[in-house]
Amino acid sequence: MKRISKVVSALIVGLLFVSMLSIGCTKHPNAEQLQALEEQKNAALAAEKTLEQKRREKSQLERELSDKKAELQKAKDELAAVKQRLGQ
């Protein structure tokens, strides 16, 4: 999760750096620069959306893992009880 956050942060910083370099020294950006900025903004938004989706997916998988661990422990407890009743 930290790795994904670092990747997204690096991507955003990199895109902003590139956009700053492409702007140059003029006061007003030209159409090409505005388009590049818009593309970078869309890429950053898509990366953030992917990150949020991955966080939700991780949370869901952690819940499923917890449920499976509880189910396994219940089965182990039941097996121990059966062995005890059988006198083993």
Secondary structure as UniProt FT lines:
FT   HELIX           2..23
FT   TURN            24..25
FT   HELIX           31..86
//
